[in-house]
Amino acid sequence: MSRIAIIDLLFNWPPDGGARVDLKEVASRLAAFHEVRLFVPDYQELFPRGAIAGDLPFGVTRIPFSRYSFNLVQAPRRFARAVDAFRPDHVFIGDGWYLKPYIVMALRHHRPVVRFYAYECFCLQFQGTLFRDDAPCPRSVFDGMRECLACTFHYSHYYTRLTLFSQEMFASLAITPFYPRVLSRALAHASRVLCYNEHIKRLVLPHQRNVTIAPSGINTDLFSPAQATASGTPVILMTSRVHDRTKGFHIFEKAVALLRGERLTFRVLIPVAGVPPASGERIEFIPWRRQEDLPALYRSADICVVPSVGPEPFGIVTLEAMACGKPVVASNIGGLPSIVNEGAGGFLVPPGDPNALAARIRLLLLDKELRARMGAAARRRAEEFAWNRIMQDIYLPLFDKPRRGTCCPAASTEARPIQEGV
């Protein structure tokens, strides 16, 4: 049995995205075999870092910060002090935006395993979108900072308020030529880097050779198909964030207009956080769903679309839909091709092409039997990403033996209270 410290600078629960779901699933499953403690900042200005509701099946330590202390000097010191006091056998570092390399360096004596769920640190724009002019950007911070900075400040208004990430950008000196050197050193000091697609692996390899592609998993018990029922008007579902241009809602909207022009009958459902916009004839906006309510939403659909124009690091919503037995029409970009088997459980289309997107949706709308066959194939494909398999193949072997000579106290899988402070 090992004692595992997990550090995540962005964790919140209920989750704001797939990265938080992924980390919680990994930590929960590790906690069944090891003593696990999650270390997070208690700093919720602009973003809900450390905002956690309810009990989790592992210990949590919140480290208090303000906008004046959440910086490249104080954050590494406080996390290192808290983690060292825990005396871990293994250290696993999850998400972190721009301060992440400094946390790695402060804990380098533990030879941490470092995870890159997305393109954080490699791209300054919106914490790592690798997206420019409605297309994937081939550059990273290692290719020179001047163009990356110009891109960041020019395009930031498309995706989020600049103030959301400007504090951390300046507090980490991410806007200086010094930053890529720190990132390179941090990668070199990791014992292993886990990443979620081939492109992230290519970014890491010049700085760290021990790189493993570790796909996200899916709870195939929670996300499961419903029994077949009589189908009425076909429902098309998109669960990605509509305000984020990288998710391709503007492309999907054009595809819907094309299909409406052909007098095809269908409904379009899109859950939206906050107050949903007024629904029109073409699209119905509905309130956002909690994680535990998502399976029912997927089951209510006949077709799911993931029209991303930015390179999705993985594409967890695609896997959720497939696990519920739904055929998916997704963009052939980022990590999505690693999930969708073209022509089996879904279709892959060129990103940014509403005509191609509409054509594949049309095939599924007009052929109920095709939807059923592809939905069944999608479920079989999703089962290859079951969390139990991901844990057995990737995570448990990383942490199966303590590095220290002493044995840790027995871990319990029961929920532990959240510890405030350090």
N, C-alpha and C positions, 0 to 999 in steps of 0.2 A: 504493500500500500504506500502511496506517495502523498506528499503534501504539495498541492498545486496552487500557485498564485496566478490569477488571471487579472490583467489590467486592461480596462477599456475606458477611454476618455469620453465616449459618447453614449454609453449605455443608459437606456431608460426603459421603463415598463409600466403600462402597456407600450408596445414598440411603435416607433415612428417609421420603421422600414425593415426590409429583409435582413439587413446586417445584424440588427438587434435580436431578431428571432433566431438567426443562426447561432449567435454567441450563447444565447440562453439555452438552446438545445444542446450544444456541445458541453457547456458547464453542467447542466442537469445530468447528463448521461455520464460524465466523468465523476460526478458526485456519488454515483451509485457504487463506485469502486475505490474512490480516493477521497481525501479531505480537500475540499475545494473552497477557496475564498476569492471573491470578486472584489477588486479595488476600483472605485470610480470616484470622479470629482463630484463634490456637491456644489455645483456651479450652474445655475439655471437661468442666467441672463441670456436672452436671445435664443438659446437652444436648451432643451430639457436634459442636460447632462446630470445624471444621478437622480432623476425624478423617478422613483420606484413606488408603485402602489401594490400592496399585497405581499404575501410571503413567497419566497423563492426557495427551491430545494438545495440551496448552498448558502454559505455565509457571505455577507456583503459588508465591506468597510467603505464608508463615505469619507472623503477627505475634503474639508471645506476650502473654498477658493472664492475670490472676488475677481473683478476684471483687472485689478491691480496686481494680484498675486498669481493669476493663471498665466504664467510666462515661462520662458526657457530656463530661468534660474530657479524659481520657487517650485514649479510643478515637478521637475525631476527630483529635486531634493526631498520633497514631501512624500512622493510615491516611493522612492528608494528607502526612506526611513520606515515607512509603514510596511512595505514588503519584506525588508530585512528582519523586522521584528516578528514577522510571521514565520520566519525560518523555512522557506519553501524548498522542496526538492527540485521543483520545476517551476519556471516562469513562462507564461504564455501571454503575449501582448496582442490584443485585438485592435479595434479601430481607434483613431486618434487625430485625424486631420494633421495640421502642420506641426504640432508639438510632439508627435509620435517619435521621430528620430531621437529627440533628446531624452525621452523616457527609456528608449532602448539603450542609449549610451549610459544612463545612470544605473541601469540594471545589467550592464554587460558582464559583470562578474558572475551572474547566474547563467550566462549563455542562453538567453531566452529564445523560445520559439516565437516567431513573429508572423502574424497573419495579415494579408492584404486582401480584404474582401472586395475592395474597389480600387480605384486609381489614386487614392489619397496619397499625398506627398509628391507624386510624380507629375501632377498637374495642379496649378494654383487656382484655376478657375472653378468656382463652386465646389471646392474641396475635391477636385479630381474628376472632371467629366470627360476629358480628352475629346472635346467636342467643339467644333468651330464652323461657322457658316453652314449649319445644318448638316454637317458631315463629320466623321471621325477625324480627329487631329493626329497626325503622325508624330508630333513632337512630344517631348517631356522636358522637365527641368534640367535634365542632363544635356540637353541640346543647346543650352544657352538661355539665360533668364530674361533678356531684354524683350524678345518677342512674346514670351509667356506672360510677362507683366502687362504688356500692351493688350494682349488678348483678354486677360483676366478683367481688367478695368473697363474694357470696351464692351464685353459681352455679359458682365455680371448682372445687369439689369433685366436680362431675359429670364433669369432663373430664380433669383432671390434678391432680397435687399443686400446691398454690399455690407451693411453693418452686421449682418448675421455672422460673417466670418472675418471681418476686417480686424477685430480685436486680436484674434489668434494669429492672423497673418502677420501683424506687426510685432506681436509678442514673441513670435518664434523666429523673427528675422527671415521669414520665408521670401521676402521681396528682395533679398540681397544675393549676390553670387556666392556668399558663404554657405547658403542653405544646401545646395546640391552636394557639397563636400561633407556636410554633417550627415546627410541621408546616405551617402555612399559608405561612410564609416559605420553607421548604424547597421546597415545591411551586412557588412562584413563581420560584425560582432555577434550576429544571430547564430544560433546553432543550426537553425533550419528556418526557411521561409515557406509558408503555405500561401498559395495564391489560387485564384478561382478561374483563370483562363490562360490560354497560351500567350496572349499579348502581355499580361502582367508578368508572366514568367520571363519573357524576353527582356523586359525592362530590368528585372532583378538580376539575371544571370551574369552580366559583366561585373557585378559587385559581390555576388554570393552564389556559389555553385550548388549548394545544397538546397534545391528548390523542389517543392512537391506541389502538383496541382491537386487541390483538395476541394471537390465540388461541395456545394451546400446539399443538405439532405431534406427529406420530407417526412412528416409523420403520416404514414400511410394508413394508420388507424383513424386519425382525425379527418384527414382529407381522403375520402373514399367515395365511390360512386353510389348513387341512389338506385333503388329498384326502378326498372323501366316503367313509365306511365304513359298514358295517352298524351301526345304532344299537340299543343295548339299552335299559335303563332310562334315561329322560331325566335329565340332571344340571343342576341349577340352581346357579349360582356367584355368590357375593358376595365381592368382594375388598377392600372397604372395612374400616376399623378397627372392630371390634365394640365396643371399650371406649369409643369416642368417640360420645356420644349424638347428636351432629349427623348421624352417618352413617346413623341410622335402623334399626339392627339390631333394636331392640325392635319396630318396626313390621313388619319382615320376618318376625320370629318369629311374630307374630300371624297374618300372611298364610299362613305355612307350616302353622300349626295349623288354619286354615280349610280349606286344601286337603287336609290329612291326614284331616280329618273327612269329606271327600267320597270317601274311599277311593281317591284318585288315587295312582298309583305313580310315584315319582320319588326322586332323591337330592338332598341339599343339601350342598354343599361350601363351607367357609369357611376360608381360611388365616388363621392367628393367629400373631403374633410371640411368641417365647418358648415356654414349654411350653403346648401347646394344652390347653384344658379337655377333660374327658372327653366323648366323643361320646355322644349319645342316639339314640333312635329317630327323632327328627325331623331332627337336624342332625349332620353329621360335621365336626368341627374337624380341620384338617390343619396341618402346619408351614408357616410363611411361606416364600414362594419368593423367590429372588434375582431381580434384574431380568432376567437372561438366561434364567431358567427360566419366566418368566411366560407367554410365548406358548404353551408346551406345556400349561400349566394352562388357559388360555382355550380352547384347541382341544379339551380333554377335556370341555368343557361343551356343553350344548345351548341354555341360556338364561342370560343374565347380568342381575343386578338391581343397581340403584343406588338404594336407598330413602331417600336423604338427606332429613332434615327441616330441616337448616340450609342456607343458600344457598351451595352449592358455587361457589367462584370460577370454576372451569372444569369439572373432572370428567375427569381424564386416564384413570381406569380405564374410564370409558365408552368413550372413544376406542380404548383398547387392545382391549377386547372386540369392538368393531365392526370394527376392522382385522383381527381374526382370524375375521371372518365370522359373528359371533354376534348374534342379535337381543337388544336390551336393553330392559328395563322400568325406567324411571328416573323420579324425581320431577320434576315440572314446577317447578323452582326454580333460582335462581342462574344459572350458566352452562350447565346441562344442556340447556335448550331450544335453545341455539345449536348443539348438536351433534346431537341426536336429531331426525330428521324424523318427526313423529308419523304412525304408520300405515305408514311405509315401512321404515326400518331398525330400528324399535322403537316402543315406546309410552311416552307421558308420562302420569303419574298424579298426582293431587293429593298433595302431601306430607302424611305423617301419616295416610293413609287405608289401613288394611290390607285393607279390602274391595275397594277399587279395585285395589290392588296384586295381590291374589289373583285378581281377575277377569281381568286381563291375562295373568298367568302361566298361568292355566287355559286361555285361548285357545291359547297356544303349546304347552302340554303335550299338548293333545288334537289338534293339527294339525301333523304332521311336515312337510307340504308348506309350510305357512305359515312354519314356522321356517326352512326352506331359502330361501324367497323373501325373507324379511325379512333373513336373514343375508347374502345376496348384496347386497341394497340397503344394508345397514349397511357392508359393505366398500367399496362405491362412495362412500358418504358419507365414510368415513374417509380415502379417498385425496385428498379435497379438503383435508385437514389434513396432508398429507405434508410432512415437514420441508423438503425442497428448495423446495417452493412457499412455505412460510412465510418462509424465508430470503430468497428472491428478491423477495417482495412487501414485506417489512417490514424485516428486519434489515440486509441488505447495503446497501440505499440509505442507511441511517442512517450507515454507517461507510465509505462508498466513497471518500472523499477526506480526506487528512490536513489538519488545520487549521494545522499548522506548515509552514514552507517547506522544511525539510530532509526528506530521504527516510529512512525507517527501514530497518534491515537486513532482508534477506529472511527471511520466516517459513518454518518447516518444519512439515509436518503430522506428523512423527514425534513420538513421545512424548518429553517433556522431563522431566528429573528434578525432583522437588519441592524447592524451595529453603526451607530452614529459616531463620527469622528474617528480618531486613530489612537 
